[in-house]
Amino acid sequence: MDKIPAFGLLNSVKRKRIVTYLQELQNYQLLKKEKKRFTLTPKGEAIRRLFEEESRRI
Protein backbone atom coordinates (compact mmCIF):
# COMPACT_ATOMS: atom_id res chain seq x y z
CA MET A 1 0.00 0.00 0.00
CA ASP A 2 2.91 2.37 0.60
CA LYS A 3 3.56 2.40 -3.15
CA ILE A 4 0.33 4.30 -3.82
CA PRO A 5 1.16 8.01 -4.36
CA ALA A 6 -1.63 9.19 -2.03
CA PHE A 7 -0.33 7.00 0.80
CA GLY A 8 1.91 9.84 1.98
CA LEU A 9 -1.21 11.80 2.89
CA LEU A 10 -1.72 9.42 5.80
CA ASN A 11 1.68 10.12 7.38
CA SER A 12 0.28 12.91 9.54
CA VAL A 13 -2.87 11.00 10.56
CA LYS A 14 -2.85 9.09 13.83
CA ARG A 15 -3.22 5.32 13.53
CA LYS A 16 -6.41 5.37 15.62
CA ARG A 17 -8.04 7.75 13.12
CA ILE A 18 -7.02 5.58 10.17
CA VAL A 19 -8.65 2.57 11.84
CA THR A 20 -11.81 4.65 12.35
CA TYR A 21 -11.79 5.72 8.69
CA LEU A 22 -11.41 2.11 7.53
CA GLN A 23 -14.31 1.07 9.76
CA GLU A 24 -16.48 3.84 8.34
CA LEU A 25 -15.66 2.78 4.78
CA GLN A 26 -16.70 -0.76 5.74
CA ASN A 27 -19.96 0.59 7.17
CA TYR A 28 -20.63 2.34 3.85
CA GLN A 29 -19.89 -0.99 2.15
CA LEU A 30 -16.99 0.49 0.18
CA LEU A 31 -14.29 -1.71 1.72
CA LYS A 32 -14.22 -5.36 2.69
CA LYS A 33 -11.82 -6.68 5.34
CA GLU A 34 -9.97 -9.79 4.34
CA LYS A 35 -7.43 -11.80 6.33
CA LYS A 36 -4.49 -9.41 6.02
CA ARG A 37 -5.82 -6.56 3.91
CA PHE A 38 -8.78 -4.57 2.70
CA THR A 39 -10.28 -4.76 -0.77
CA LEU A 40 -12.77 -2.56 -2.54
CA THR A 41 -16.31 -3.85 -2.80
CA PRO A 42 -18.06 -3.56 -6.17
CA LYS A 43 -19.62 -0.32 -4.87
CA GLY A 44 -16.20 0.97 -3.79
CA GLU A 45 -14.69 0.01 -7.13
CA ALA A 46 -17.42 1.90 -8.99
CA ILE A 47 -16.71 5.03 -6.95
CA ARG A 48 -12.95 4.65 -7.51
CA ARG A 49 -13.56 4.48 -11.27
CA LEU A 50 -15.68 7.64 -11.13
CA PHE A 51 -12.90 9.51 -9.33
CA GLU A 52 -10.35 8.19 -11.81
CA GLU A 53 -12.45 9.32 -14.79
CA GLU A 54 -13.03 12.72 -13.23
CA SER A 55 -9.33 13.21 -12.51
CA ARG A 56 -8.56 12.65 -16.20
CA ARG A 57 -10.88 15.51 -17.11
CA ILE A 58 -9.09 18.01 -14.89
All heavy atoms as TSV, in Angstrom:
chain	resi	resn	atom	element	x	y	z
A	1	MET	N	N	0.817	-1.190	0.000
A	1	MET	CA	C	0.000	0.000	0.000
A	1	MET	C	C	0.864	1.259	0.000
A	1	MET	O	O	0.452	2.286	-0.489
A	1	MET	CB	C	-0.921	-0.010	1.209
A	1	MET	CG	C	-1.846	1.160	1.267
A	1	MET	SD	S	-3.170	0.771	2.385
A	1	MET	CE	C	-3.735	2.388	2.725
A	2	ASP	N	N	2.079	1.182	0.542
A	2	ASP	CA	C	2.910	2.372	0.600
A	2	ASP	C	C	3.437	2.795	-0.766
A	2	ASP	O	O	4.087	3.805	-0.902
A	2	ASP	CB	C	4.062	2.175	1.578
A	2	ASP	CG	C	4.947	1.011	1.224
A	2	ASP	OD1	O	4.589	0.238	0.322
A	2	ASP	OD2	O	5.999	0.861	1.869
A	3	LYS	N	N	3.144	2.042	-1.811
A	3	LYS	CA	C	3.562	2.398	-3.154
A	3	LYS	C	C	2.535	3.293	-3.857
A	3	LYS	O	O	2.797	3.844	-4.903
A	3	LYS	CB	C	3.817	1.138	-3.973
A	3	LYS	CG	C	4.915	0.272	-3.361
A	3	LYS	CD	C	5.461	-0.706	-4.323
A	3	LYS	CE	C	6.490	-1.640	-3.775
A	3	LYS	NZ	N	7.213	-1.324	-2.605
A	4	ILE	N	N	1.363	3.438	-3.273
A	4	ILE	CA	C	0.326	4.301	-3.819
A	4	ILE	C	C	0.720	5.751	-3.536
A	4	ILE	O	O	1.035	6.090	-2.391
A	4	ILE	CB	C	-1.043	3.977	-3.177
A	4	ILE	CG1	C	-1.434	2.535	-3.488
A	4	ILE	CG2	C	-2.115	4.944	-3.667
A	4	ILE	CD1	C	-2.641	2.058	-2.710
A	5	PRO	N	N	0.736	6.627	-4.573
A	5	PRO	CA	C	1.164	8.014	-4.357
A	5	PRO	C	C	0.431	8.728	-3.224
A	5	PRO	O	O	1.042	9.478	-2.468
A	5	PRO	CB	C	0.877	8.688	-5.697
A	5	PRO	CG	C	0.920	7.587	-6.695
A	5	PRO	CD	C	0.401	6.371	-5.968
A	6	ALA	N	N	-0.852	8.497	-3.056
A	6	ALA	CA	C	-1.629	9.192	-2.029
A	6	ALA	C	C	-1.338	8.681	-0.621
A	6	ALA	O	O	-1.755	9.293	0.355
A	6	ALA	CB	C	-3.124	9.048	-2.331
A	7	PHE	N	N	-0.604	7.584	-0.516
A	7	PHE	CA	C	-0.332	7.005	0.801
A	7	PHE	C	C	0.352	8.004	1.722
A	7	PHE	O	O	0.096	8.036	2.918
A	7	PHE	CB	C	0.514	5.739	0.667
A	7	PHE	CG	C	0.735	5.019	1.961
A	7	PHE	CD1	C	-0.285	4.286	2.536
A	7	PHE	CD2	C	1.951	5.082	2.606
A	7	PHE	CE1	C	-0.093	3.611	3.729
A	7	PHE	CE2	C	2.156	4.425	3.804
A	7	PHE	CZ	C	1.134	3.687	4.364
A	8	GLY	N	N	1.207	8.850	1.173
A	8	GLY	CA	C	1.905	9.841	1.978
A	8	GLY	C	C	0.977	10.784	2.711
A	8	GLY	O	O	1.348	11.363	3.732
A	9	LEU	N	N	-0.237	10.927	2.225
A	9	LEU	CA	C	-1.208	11.796	2.890
A	9	LEU	C	C	-1.550	11.291	4.286
A	9	LEU	O	O	-1.972	12.054	5.144
A	9	LEU	CB	C	-2.497	11.887	2.061
A	9	LEU	CG	C	-2.365	12.535	0.694
A	9	LEU	CD1	C	-3.666	12.366	-0.084
A	9	LEU	CD2	C	-2.009	13.996	0.835
A	10	LEU	N	N	-1.364	10.007	4.511
A	10	LEU	CA	C	-1.720	9.420	5.805
A	10	LEU	C	C	-0.608	9.544	6.838
A	10	LEU	O	O	-0.815	9.220	7.998
A	10	LEU	CB	C	-2.085	7.935	5.618
A	10	LEU	CG	C	-3.284	7.651	4.721
A	10	LEU	CD1	C	-3.463	6.157	4.534
A	10	LEU	CD2	C	-4.542	8.279	5.277
A	11	ASN	N	N	0.559	10.021	6.438
A	11	ASN	CA	C	1.683	10.123	7.378
A	11	ASN	C	C	1.359	10.967	8.595
A	11	ASN	O	O	1.826	10.672	9.688
A	11	ASN	CB	C	2.917	10.696	6.678
A	11	ASN	CG	C	3.589	9.664	5.813
A	11	ASN	OD1	O	3.428	8.467	6.005
A	11	ASN	ND2	N	4.350	10.129	4.843
A	12	SER	N	N	0.574	12.010	8.425
A	12	SER	CA	C	0.283	12.911	9.541
A	12	SER	C	C	-0.984	12.518	10.313
A	12	SER	O	O	-1.339	13.184	11.276
A	12	SER	CB	C	0.135	14.344	9.018
A	12	SER	OG	O	-0.952	14.413	8.120
A	13	VAL	N	N	-1.632	11.442	9.899
A	13	VAL	CA	C	-2.869	11.001	10.559
A	13	VAL	C	C	-2.531	9.933	11.598
A	13	VAL	O	O	-1.780	9.005	11.323
A	13	VAL	CB	C	-3.866	10.441	9.518
A	13	VAL	CG1	C	-5.150	9.981	10.196
A	13	VAL	CG2	C	-4.164	11.470	8.451
A	14	LYS	N	N	-3.089	10.078	12.773
A	14	LYS	CA	C	-2.850	9.093	13.830
A	14	LYS	C	C	-3.458	7.751	13.447
A	14	LYS	O	O	-4.508	7.683	12.809
A	14	LYS	CB	C	-3.447	9.566	15.148
A	14	LYS	CG	C	-2.741	10.764	15.715
A	14	LYS	CD	C	-3.325	11.164	17.037
A	14	LYS	CE	C	-2.584	12.368	17.583
A	14	LYS	NZ	N	-3.095	12.788	18.874
A	15	ARG	N	N	-2.782	6.693	13.857
A	15	ARG	CA	C	-3.215	5.324	13.532
A	15	ARG	C	C	-4.673	5.079	13.947
A	15	ARG	O	O	-5.438	4.479	13.204
A	15	ARG	CB	C	-2.284	4.321	14.218
A	15	ARG	CG	C	-2.641	2.880	13.975
A	15	ARG	CD	C	-1.640	1.960	14.652
A	15	ARG	NE	N	-2.082	0.597	14.657
A	15	ARG	CZ	C	-1.920	-0.255	13.658
A	15	ARG	NH1	N	-1.309	0.137	12.570
A	15	ARG	NH2	N	-2.364	-1.486	13.743
A	16	LYS	N	N	-5.044	5.562	15.118
A	16	LYS	CA	C	-6.409	5.368	15.623
A	16	LYS	C	C	-7.434	5.952	14.649
A	16	LYS	O	O	-8.483	5.369	14.418
A	16	LYS	CB	C	-6.543	6.010	17.003
A	16	LYS	CG	C	-7.875	5.795	17.656
A	16	LYS	CD	C	-7.889	6.394	19.053
A	16	LYS	CE	C	-9.232	6.191	19.706
A	16	LYS	NZ	N	-9.270	6.711	21.065
A	17	ARG	N	N	-7.125	7.115	14.074
A	17	ARG	CA	C	-8.039	7.753	13.115
A	17	ARG	C	C	-8.138	6.942	11.835
A	17	ARG	O	O	-9.200	6.819	11.251
A	17	ARG	CB	C	-7.569	9.174	12.786
A	17	ARG	CG	C	-7.830	10.154	13.877
A	17	ARG	CD	C	-9.271	10.186	14.230
A	17	ARG	NE	N	-9.885	11.414	13.797
A	17	ARG	CZ	C	-11.183	11.617	13.836
A	17	ARG	NH1	N	-11.985	10.688	14.264
A	17	ARG	NH2	N	-11.681	12.744	13.446
A	18	ILE	N	N	-7.014	6.393	11.392
A	18	ILE	CA	C	-7.016	5.583	10.172
A	18	ILE	C	C	-7.908	4.363	10.363
A	18	ILE	O	O	-8.704	4.020	9.490
A	18	ILE	CB	C	-5.584	5.176	9.772
A	18	ILE	CG1	C	-4.803	6.423	9.356
A	18	ILE	CG2	C	-5.601	4.151	8.646
A	18	ILE	CD1	C	-3.327	6.193	9.125
A	19	VAL	N	N	-7.801	3.733	11.530
A	19	VAL	CA	C	-8.651	2.572	11.835
A	19	VAL	C	C	-10.117	2.984	11.800
A	19	VAL	O	O	-10.959	2.280	11.231
A	19	VAL	CB	C	-8.273	1.956	13.203
A	19	VAL	CG1	C	-9.282	0.906	13.637
A	19	VAL	CG2	C	-6.870	1.351	13.133
A	20	THR	N	N	-10.434	4.140	12.368
A	20	THR	CA	C	-11.809	4.647	12.352
A	20	THR	C	C	-12.283	4.876	10.928
A	20	THR	O	O	-13.407	4.517	10.565
A	20	THR	CB	C	-11.911	5.960	13.158
A	20	THR	OG1	O	-11.511	5.698	14.502
A	20	THR	CG2	C	-13.327	6.512	13.141
A	21	TYR	N	N	-11.425	5.478	10.092
A	21	TYR	CA	C	-11.789	5.719	8.692
A	21	TYR	C	C	-12.059	4.408	7.957
A	21	TYR	O	O	-13.028	4.297	7.196
A	21	TYR	CB	C	-10.693	6.492	7.960
A	21	TYR	CG	C	-10.424	7.872	8.492
A	21	TYR	CD1	C	-9.160	8.426	8.394
A	21	TYR	CD2	C	-11.420	8.635	9.088
A	21	TYR	CE1	C	-8.902	9.705	8.876
A	21	TYR	CE2	C	-11.164	9.912	9.569
A	21	TYR	CZ	C	-9.902	10.440	9.455
A	21	TYR	OH	O	-9.641	11.696	9.920
A	22	LEU	N	N	-11.220	3.409	8.187
A	22	LEU	CA	C	-11.414	2.112	7.531
A	22	LEU	C	C	-12.733	1.470	7.975
A	22	LEU	O	O	-13.456	0.897	7.163
A	22	LEU	CB	C	-10.235	1.186	7.812
A	22	LEU	CG	C	-8.916	1.586	7.149
A	22	LEU	CD1	C	-7.772	0.713	7.660
A	22	LEU	CD2	C	-9.017	1.523	5.642
A	23	GLN	N	N	-13.045	1.600	9.254
A	23	GLN	CA	C	-14.312	1.068	9.758
A	23	GLN	C	C	-15.499	1.783	9.122
A	23	GLN	O	O	-16.497	1.155	8.765
A	23	GLN	CB	C	-14.372	1.179	11.278
A	23	GLN	CG	C	-13.437	0.229	11.977
A	23	GLN	CD	C	-13.344	0.492	13.474
A	23	GLN	OE1	O	-13.632	1.581	13.967
A	23	GLN	NE2	N	-12.897	-0.515	14.206
A	24	GLU	N	N	-15.394	3.085	8.970
A	24	GLU	CA	C	-16.479	3.842	8.337
A	24	GLU	C	C	-16.660	3.426	6.887
A	24	GLU	O	O	-17.789	3.287	6.410
A	24	GLU	CB	C	-16.204	5.346	8.441
A	24	GLU	CG	C	-16.394	5.877	9.836
A	24	GLU	CD	C	-16.162	7.370	9.930
A	24	GLU	OE1	O	-16.360	8.079	8.928
A	24	GLU	OE2	O	-15.793	7.820	11.026
A	25	LEU	N	N	-15.557	3.224	6.174
A	25	LEU	CA	C	-15.659	2.776	4.778
A	25	LEU	C	C	-16.287	1.385	4.690
A	25	LEU	O	O	-17.021	1.095	3.749
A	25	LEU	CB	C	-14.268	2.796	4.120
A	25	LEU	CG	C	-13.702	4.198	3.887
A	25	LEU	CD1	C	-12.237	4.109	3.465
A	25	LEU	CD2	C	-14.526	4.958	2.854
A	26	GLN	N	N	-16.031	0.547	5.686
A	26	GLN	CA	C	-16.696	-0.756	5.737
A	26	GLN	C	C	-18.190	-0.585	5.989
A	26	GLN	O	O	-19.011	-1.274	5.378
A	26	GLN	CB	C	-16.093	-1.633	6.837
A	26	GLN	CG	C	-14.713	-2.158	6.516
A	26	GLN	CD	C	-14.177	-2.958	7.671
A	26	GLN	OE1	O	-14.525	-4.124	7.825
A	26	GLN	NE2	N	-13.345	-2.331	8.492
A	27	ASN	N	N	-18.549	0.336	6.877
A	27	ASN	CA	C	-19.958	0.587	7.171
A	27	ASN	C	C	-20.714	1.080	5.939
A	27	ASN	O	O	-21.892	0.778	5.770
A	27	ASN	CB	C	-20.107	1.595	8.310
A	27	ASN	CG	C	-19.682	1.031	9.638
A	27	ASN	OD1	O	-19.612	-0.179	9.824
A	27	ASN	ND2	N	-19.369	1.899	10.576
A	28	TYR	N	N	-20.018	1.858	5.103
A	28	TYR	CA	C	-20.628	2.336	3.854
A	28	TYR	C	C	-20.559	1.294	2.747
A	28	TYR	O	O	-20.970	1.552	1.627
A	28	TYR	CB	C	-19.935	3.620	3.371
A	28	TYR	CG	C	-20.236	4.837	4.201
A	28	TYR	CD1	C	-19.216	5.525	4.843
A	28	TYR	CD2	C	-21.535	5.306	4.343
A	28	TYR	CE1	C	-19.477	6.653	5.608
A	28	TYR	CE2	C	-21.804	6.434	5.097
A	28	TYR	CZ	C	-20.779	7.103	5.727
A	28	TYR	OH	O	-21.046	8.227	6.480
A	29	GLN	N	N	-20.026	0.135	3.086
A	29	GLN	CA	C	-19.887	-0.988	2.150
A	29	GLN	C	C	-19.012	-0.626	0.948
A	29	GLN	O	O	-19.277	-1.035	-0.181
A	29	GLN	CB	C	-21.244	-1.506	1.710
A	29	GLN	CG	C	-22.057	-2.021	2.876
A	29	GLN	CD	C	-23.456	-2.461	2.490
A	29	GLN	OE1	O	-23.932	-2.175	1.396
A	29	GLN	NE2	N	-24.104	-3.162	3.389
A	30	LEU	N	N	-17.950	0.136	1.215
A	30	LEU	CA	C	-16.991	0.492	0.176
A	30	LEU	C	C	-15.735	-0.365	0.270
A	30	LEU	O	O	-15.047	-0.577	-0.721
A	30	LEU	CB	C	-16.607	1.971	0.283
A	30	LEU	CG	C	-17.772	2.953	0.122
A	30	LEU	CD1	C	-17.301	4.373	0.384
A	30	LEU	CD2	C	-18.389	2.830	-1.259
A	31	LEU	N	N	-15.438	-0.843	1.478
A	31	LEU	CA	C	-14.294	-1.713	1.716
A	31	LEU	C	C	-14.744	-3.012	2.357
A	31	LEU	O	O	-15.736	-3.038	3.084
A	31	LEU	CB	C	-13.301	-1.066	2.687
A	31	LEU	CG	C	-12.368	-0.003	2.192
A	31	LEU	CD1	C	-11.447	0.437	3.329
A	31	LEU	CD2	C	-11.557	-0.447	1.010
A	32	LYS	N	N	-13.961	-4.058	2.079
A	32	LYS	CA	C	-14.218	-5.360	2.690
A	32	LYS	C	C	-12.924	-5.815	3.348
A	32	LYS	O	O	-11.855	-5.784	2.740
A	32	LYS	CB	C	-14.632	-6.347	1.597
A	32	LYS	CG	C	-14.877	-7.741	2.072
A	32	LYS	CD	C	-15.288	-8.603	0.898
A	32	LYS	CE	C	-15.246	-10.058	1.245
A	32	LYS	NZ	N	-15.510	-10.899	0.080
A	33	LYS	N	N	-13.004	-6.197	4.624
A	33	LYS	CA	C	-11.819	-6.677	5.342
A	33	LYS	C	C	-11.591	-8.133	5.002
A	33	LYS	O	O	-12.488	-8.948	5.089
A	33	LYS	CB	C	-12.006	-6.520	6.847
A	33	LYS	CG	C	-10.848	-7.046	7.645
A	33	LYS	CD	C	-10.386	-6.027	8.627
A	33	LYS	CE	C	-9.365	-6.547	9.595
A	33	LYS	NZ	N	-8.095	-6.862	9.038
A	34	GLU	N	N	-10.357	-8.410	4.605
A	34	GLU	CA	C	-9.970	-9.785	4.337
A	34	GLU	C	C	-8.968	-10.185	5.417
A	34	GLU	O	O	-8.781	-9.449	6.375
A	34	GLU	CB	C	-9.404	-9.875	2.928
A	34	GLU	CG	C	-10.415	-9.354	1.917
A	34	GLU	CD	C	-10.378	-10.063	0.599
A	34	GLU	OE1	O	-9.490	-10.904	0.402
A	34	GLU	OE2	O	-11.241	-9.764	-0.230
A	35	LYS	N	N	-8.332	-11.322	5.276
A	35	LYS	CA	C	-7.425	-11.798	6.328
A	35	LYS	C	C	-6.352	-10.785	6.693
A	35	LYS	O	O	-6.176	-10.452	7.855
A	35	LYS	CB	C	-6.772	-13.110	5.906
A	35	LYS	CG	C	-7.727	-14.271	5.906
A	35	LYS	CD	C	-7.035	-15.548	5.516
A	35	LYS	CE	C	-8.053	-16.682	5.473
A	35	LYS	NZ	N	-7.440	-17.931	5.116
A	36	LYS	N	N	-5.611	-10.306	5.716
A	36	LYS	CA	C	-4.494	-9.411	6.019
A	36	LYS	C	C	-4.580	-8.079	5.290
A	36	LYS	O	O	-3.624	-7.308	5.288
A	36	LYS	CB	C	-3.175	-10.084	5.639
A	36	LYS	CG	C	-2.849	-11.273	6.487
A	36	LYS	CD	C	-1.472	-11.804	6.155
A	36	LYS	CE	C	-1.139	-12.985	7.037
A	36	LYS	NZ	N	0.215	-13.477	6.777
A	37	ARG	N	N	-5.715	-7.800	4.672
A	37	ARG	CA	C	-5.819	-6.555	3.912
A	37	ARG	C	C	-7.275	-6.165	3.712
A	37	ARG	O	O	-8.181	-6.885	4.092
A	37	ARG	CB	C	-5.128	-6.688	2.561
A	37	ARG	CG	C	-5.770	-7.740	1.685
A	37	ARG	CD	C	-5.003	-7.921	0.407
A	37	ARG	NE	N	-5.713	-8.853	-0.451
A	37	ARG	CZ	C	-5.636	-8.849	-1.752
A	37	ARG	NH1	N	-4.874	-7.976	-2.358
A	37	ARG	NH2	N	-6.298	-9.713	-2.454
A	38	PHE	N	N	-7.458	-5.040	3.087
A	38	PHE	CA	C	-8.779	-4.570	2.703
A	38	PHE	C	C	-8.863	-4.591	1.185
A	38	PHE	O	O	-7.872	-4.368	0.506
A	38	PHE	CB	C	-9.015	-3.134	3.178
A	38	PHE	CG	C	-9.160	-3.010	4.666
A	38	PHE	CD1	C	-8.065	-2.791	5.473
A	38	PHE	CD2	C	-10.405	-3.102	5.259
A	38	PHE	CE1	C	-8.195	-2.669	6.842
A	38	PHE	CE2	C	-10.555	-2.981	6.630
A	38	PHE	CZ	C	-9.448	-2.770	7.415
A	39	THR	N	N	-10.057	-4.847	0.667
A	39	THR	CA	C	-10.284	-4.759	-0.770
A	39	THR	C	C	-11.530	-3.907	-1.002
A	39	THR	O	O	-12.388	-3.778	-0.130
A	39	THR	CB	C	-10.499	-6.146	-1.417
A	39	THR	OG1	O	-11.605	-6.788	-0.790
A	39	THR	CG2	C	-9.265	-7.019	-1.285
A	40	LEU	N	N	-11.590	-3.330	-2.177
A	40	LEU	CA	C	-12.774	-2.560	-2.537
A	40	LEU	C	C	-13.926	-3.504	-2.845
A	40	LEU	O	O	-13.737	-4.538	-3.472
A	40	LEU	CB	C	-12.499	-1.702	-3.773
A	40	LEU	CG	C	-11.577	-0.508	-3.580
A	40	LEU	CD1	C	-11.250	0.131	-4.919
A	40	LEU	CD2	C	-12.199	0.510	-2.650
A	41	THR	N	N	-15.100	-3.126	-2.415
A	41	THR	CA	C	-16.307	-3.853	-2.798
A	41	THR	C	C	-16.674	-3.397	-4.217
A	41	THR	O	O	-16.096	-2.425	-4.718
A	41	THR	CB	C	-17.464	-3.511	-1.840
A	41	THR	OG1	O	-17.751	-2.124	-1.977
A	41	THR	CG2	C	-17.131	-3.868	-0.397
A	42	PRO	N	N	-17.619	-4.047	-4.860
A	42	PRO	CA	C	-18.057	-3.555	-6.173
A	42	PRO	C	C	-18.510	-2.085	-6.116
A	42	PRO	O	O	-18.207	-1.300	-7.009
A	42	PRO	CB	C	-19.213	-4.486	-6.535
A	42	PRO	CG	C	-18.858	-5.775	-5.847
A	42	PRO	CD	C	-18.235	-5.338	-4.539
A	43	LYS	N	N	-19.186	-1.710	-5.048
A	43	LYS	CA	C	-19.618	-0.319	-4.870
A	43	LYS	C	C	-18.400	0.605	-4.737
A	43	LYS	O	O	-18.339	1.668	-5.352
A	43	LYS	CB	C	-20.496	-0.225	-3.615
A	43	LYS	CG	C	-21.040	1.137	-3.305
A	43	LYS	CD	C	-21.910	1.050	-2.051
A	43	LYS	CE	C	-22.424	2.384	-1.594
A	43	LYS	NZ	N	-23.238	2.279	-0.379
A	44	GLY	N	N	-17.416	0.193	-3.953
A	44	GLY	CA	C	-16.199	0.969	-3.787
A	44	GLY	C	C	-15.415	1.083	-5.087
A	44	GLY	O	O	-14.864	2.135	-5.399
A	45	GLU	N	N	-15.383	0.010	-5.840
A	45	GLU	CA	C	-14.691	0.010	-7.129
A	45	GLU	C	C	-15.366	0.968	-8.109
A	45	GLU	O	O	-14.697	1.689	-8.851
A	45	GLU	CB	C	-14.644	-1.402	-7.705
A	45	GLU	CG	C	-13.892	-1.532	-8.995
A	45	GLU	CD	C	-12.433	-1.144	-8.915
A	45	GLU	OE1	O	-11.797	-1.383	-7.876
A	45	GLU	OE2	O	-11.909	-0.590	-9.909
A	46	ALA	N	N	-16.683	0.993	-8.104
A	46	ALA	CA	C	-17.417	1.898	-8.992
A	46	ALA	C	C	-17.102	3.355	-8.649
A	46	ALA	O	O	-16.887	4.186	-9.542
A	46	ALA	CB	C	-18.917	1.638	-8.887
A	47	ILE	N	N	-17.025	3.667	-7.371
A	47	ILE	CA	C	-16.705	5.028	-6.948
A	47	ILE	C	C	-15.260	5.364	-7.310
A	47	ILE	O	O	-14.963	6.464	-7.768
A	47	ILE	CB	C	-16.976	5.206	-5.443
A	47	ILE	CG1	C	-18.493	5.158	-5.207
A	47	ILE	CG2	C	-16.374	6.507	-4.916
A	47	ILE	CD1	C	-18.900	5.137	-3.772
A	48	ARG	N	N	-14.344	4.419	-7.133
A	48	ARG	CA	C	-12.954	4.652	-7.511
A	48	ARG	C	C	-12.834	4.973	-8.993
A	48	ARG	O	O	-12.123	5.889	-9.386
A	48	ARG	CB	C	-12.091	3.424	-7.188
A	48	ARG	CG	C	-10.595	3.662	-7.445
A	48	ARG	CD	C	-9.813	2.375	-7.574
A	48	ARG	NE	N	-10.248	1.552	-8.679
A	48	ARG	CZ	C	-9.903	1.760	-9.968
A	48	ARG	NH1	N	-9.167	2.780	-10.313
A	48	ARG	NH2	N	-10.331	0.941	-10.904
A	49	ARG	N	N	-13.582	4.228	-9.824
A	49	ARG	CA	C	-13.558	4.482	-11.273
A	49	ARG	C	C	-14.096	5.875	-11.599
A	49	ARG	O	O	-13.551	6.567	-12.457
A	49	ARG	CB	C	-14.361	3.414	-12.019
A	49	ARG	CG	C	-13.585	2.126	-12.218
A	49	ARG	CD	C	-14.262	1.216	-13.237
A	49	ARG	NE	N	-15.663	0.936	-12.925
A	49	ARG	CZ	C	-16.090	-0.097	-12.204
A	49	ARG	NH1	N	-15.235	-0.962	-11.729
A	49	ARG	NH2	N	-17.367	-0.264	-11.964
A	50	LEU	N	N	-15.144	6.294	-10.904
A	50	LEU	CA	C	-15.681	7.639	-11.130
A	50	LEU	C	C	-14.643	8.711	-10.812
A	50	LEU	O	O	-14.470	9.665	-11.565
A	50	LEU	CB	C	-16.944	7.870	-10.282
A	50	LEU	CG	C	-18.193	7.141	-10.707
A	50	LEU	CD1	C	-19.298	7.332	-9.674
A	50	LEU	CD2	C	-18.664	7.644	-12.077
A	51	PHE	N	N	-13.942	8.555	-9.687
A	51	PHE	CA	C	-12.898	9.507	-9.328
A	51	PHE	C	C	-11.773	9.493	-10.359
A	51	PHE	O	O	-11.233	10.531	-10.719
A	51	PHE	CB	C	-12.321	9.203	-7.946
A	51	PHE	CG	C	-13.149	9.754	-6.822
A	51	PHE	CD1	C	-13.816	8.911	-5.968
A	51	PHE	CD2	C	-13.238	11.120	-6.604
A	51	PHE	CE1	C	-14.569	9.410	-4.918
A	51	PHE	CE2	C	-13.983	11.641	-5.556
A	51	PHE	CZ	C	-14.662	10.775	-4.714
A	52	GLU	N	N	-11.416	8.311	-10.816
A	52	GLU	CA	C	-10.346	8.194	-11.814
A	52	GLU	C	C	-10.747	8.896	-13.120
A	52	GLU	O	O	-9.965	9.639	-13.701
A	52	GLU	CB	C	-10.075	6.718	-12.079
A	52	GLU	CG	C	-8.854	6.460	-12.924
A	52	GLU	CD	C	-8.590	4.977	-13.036
A	52	GLU	OE1	O	-7.902	4.436	-12.154
A	52	GLU	OE2	O	-9.071	4.360	-14.006
A	53	GLU	N	N	-11.966	8.675	-13.562
A	53	GLU	CA	C	-12.455	9.316	-14.787
A	53	GLU	C	C	-12.483	10.836	-14.623
A	53	GLU	O	O	-12.087	11.572	-15.513
A	53	GLU	CB	C	-13.845	8.797	-15.140
A	53	GLU	CG	C	-13.865	7.356	-15.614
A	53	GLU	CD	C	-15.258	6.785	-15.727
A	53	GLU	OE1	O	-16.250	7.551	-15.621
A	53	GLU	OE2	O	-15.378	5.560	-15.894
A	54	GLU	N	N	-12.941	11.284	-13.476
A	54	GLU	CA	C	-13.030	12.721	-13.228
A	54	GLU	C	C	-11.639	13.346	-13.172
A	54	GLU	O	O	-11.437	14.459	-13.684
A	54	GLU	CB	C	-13.777	12.990	-11.914
A	54	GLU	CG	C	-14.085	14.434	-11.672
A	54	GLU	CD	C	-14.992	15.049	-12.717
A	54	GLU	OE1	O	-15.833	14.353	-13.303
A	54	GLU	OE2	O	-14.848	16.273	-12.955
A	55	SER	N	N	-10.674	12.647	-12.602
A	55	SER	CA	C	-9.326	13.206	-12.512
A	55	SER	C	C	-8.682	13.338	-13.892
A	55	SER	O	O	-7.836	14.188	-14.094
A	55	SER	CB	C	-8.453	12.347	-11.593
A	55	SER	OG	O	-8.152	11.112	-12.194
A	56	ARG	N	N	-9.085	12.526	-14.844
A	56	ARG	CA	C	-8.560	12.645	-16.203
A	56	ARG	C	C	-9.089	13.885	-16.903
A	56	ARG	O	O	-8.474	14.409	-17.807
A	56	ARG	CB	C	-8.926	11.406	-17.026
A	56	ARG	CG	C	-8.078	10.214	-16.661
A	56	ARG	CD	C	-8.303	9.097	-17.654
A	56	ARG	NE	N	-8.346	7.853	-16.894
A	56	ARG	CZ	C	-9.185	6.879	-17.077
A	56	ARG	NH1	N	-10.087	6.939	-18.017
A	56	ARG	NH2	N	-9.139	5.805	-16.329
A	57	ARG	N	N	-10.269	14.331	-16.495
A	57	ARG	CA	C	-10.883	15.511	-17.111
A	57	ARG	C	C	-10.250	16.804	-16.646
A	57	ARG	O	O	-10.341	17.824	-17.314
A	57	ARG	CB	C	-12.378	15.558	-16.786
A	57	ARG	CG	C	-13.145	14.440	-17.414
A	57	ARG	CD	C	-14.596	14.576	-17.064
A	57	ARG	NE	N	-15.299	13.352	-17.426
A	57	ARG	CZ	C	-16.472	13.007	-16.982
A	57	ARG	NH1	N	-17.110	13.799	-16.148
A	57	ARG	NH2	N	-17.034	11.883	-17.338
A	58	ILE	N	N	-9.657	16.774	-15.469
A	58	ILE	CA	C	-9.089	18.007	-14.889
A	58	ILE	C	C	-7.761	18.336	-15.538
A	58	ILE	O	O	-6.972	17.578	-15.873
A	58	ILE	CB	C	-8.927	17.848	-13.354
A	58	ILE	CG1	C	-10.291	17.642	-12.737
A	58	ILE	CG2	C	-8.224	19.028	-12.745
A	58	ILE	CD1	C	-10.286	17.340	-11.258
